[in-house]
Every structure is written in structure tokens, then in C-alpha cells.
């Protein structure tokens, strides 16, 4: 049996149990199938008025988790601090080499 199906069956059997919801969401996150959890909670929200608020709360939790996952995969912009340092070091090296070349030409 699919682990998500199994975890969802536990949620359905004991809707008021927060641990069952947490386990279900944890299984979905572990299997990288978070959208499937959202789909199931949306179906409950739209079809069962008695459980609508609980389903909406769980959807909010899923959105938070998905947002965190996206932030973890986001690339950080490159910093220019080291680039600036390298540019100045190269410029100073060029000046030293040009000075040495002028001295060698002046002596020769």
C-alpha cells in the first residue's frame, strides 16, 4: 500500500488528532509529494463543511512548508566584495610591474 494512502486513512479515521495530520504531512514531505497533500485537504475543504476550517488550517501549514522548501533552493546573489578586492590587487600588481619595467628601461 502507498504510504501516503496509509497515512491519509489514519487522518480520515481520526480527523481531530493533530499527530495524524503531522504524520501525513511528514510522509508527503519525505516522499516529495507535498502537492498531493494539498489536493486531499482541498477536497475536504470543498466537500465537507464540518471539517472545512481544519482543512483550511492544514492547507496553510502546507503553504508554509512549500515556501520554506522554495527558499532553501533559492540561489543567493553573488557578492561583489571579493571581486572588488581582486580588482584592486590586480591594479596594484600592474602598477608594480609597470614601475619595474620603467626602471629597467631607464637603466638600460
SULTAMO-V252970 format. One record per backbone hydrogen bond with DSSP energy under -0.5 kcal/mol. CO is the residue of the C=O (numbers start at 1). NH is the residue of the N-H. E is the energy in kcal/mol with one decimal. If there is no record, write none. Layout:
CO/NH/E
CO/NH/E
This chain:
2/6/-2.4
3/7/-2.5
4/8/-2.6
5/9/-2.2
6/10/-1.5
7/11/-1.8
8/12/-2.9
9/13/-2.1
10/14/-1.7
12/15/-0.6
14/17/-2.0
16/18/-0.8
17/21/-1.4
18/22/-2.7
19/23/-2.7
20/24/-2.2
21/25/-2.7
22/26/-2.7
23/27/-2.5
24/28/-2.2
25/29/-2.6
26/30/-2.7
27/31/-2.0
28/33/-3.4
29/32/-1.4
33/36/-0.9
33/37/-1.0
34/37/-0.5
34/38/-1.8
35/39/-2.2
36/40/-1.9
37/41/-2.4
38/42/-2.4
39/43/-2.1
40/44/-1.8
41/45/-2.7
42/46/-2.5
43/47/-1.5
44/48/-2.5
48/51/-1.1
48/52/-0.6
49/52/-0.6
51/55/-2.4
52/56/-2.4
53/57/-2.2
54/58/-2.1
55/59/-2.2
56/60/-2.1
57/61/-1.8
58/62/-2.2
59/63/-2.4
60/64/-2.0
61/65/-2.3
62/66/-2.7
63/67/-2.4
64/68/-2.2
65/69/-2.3
66/70/-2.1
67/71/-2.3
68/72/-2.1
69/73/-1.1
70/74/-0.7
71/74/-0.5
80/84/-2.6
81/85/-1.8
82/86/-2.4
83/87/-2.2
84/88/-2.3
85/89/-2.4
86/90/-2.4
87/91/-2.2
88/92/-2.5
89/93/-2.3
90/94/-2.1
91/95/-2.2
92/96/-2.3
93/97/-2.4
94/98/-2.7
95/99/-2.5
96/100/-2.3
97/101/-2.2
98/102/-2.4
99/103/-2.2
100/104/-2.3
101/105/-2.3
102/106/-2.3
103/107/-1.7
104/108/-1.4
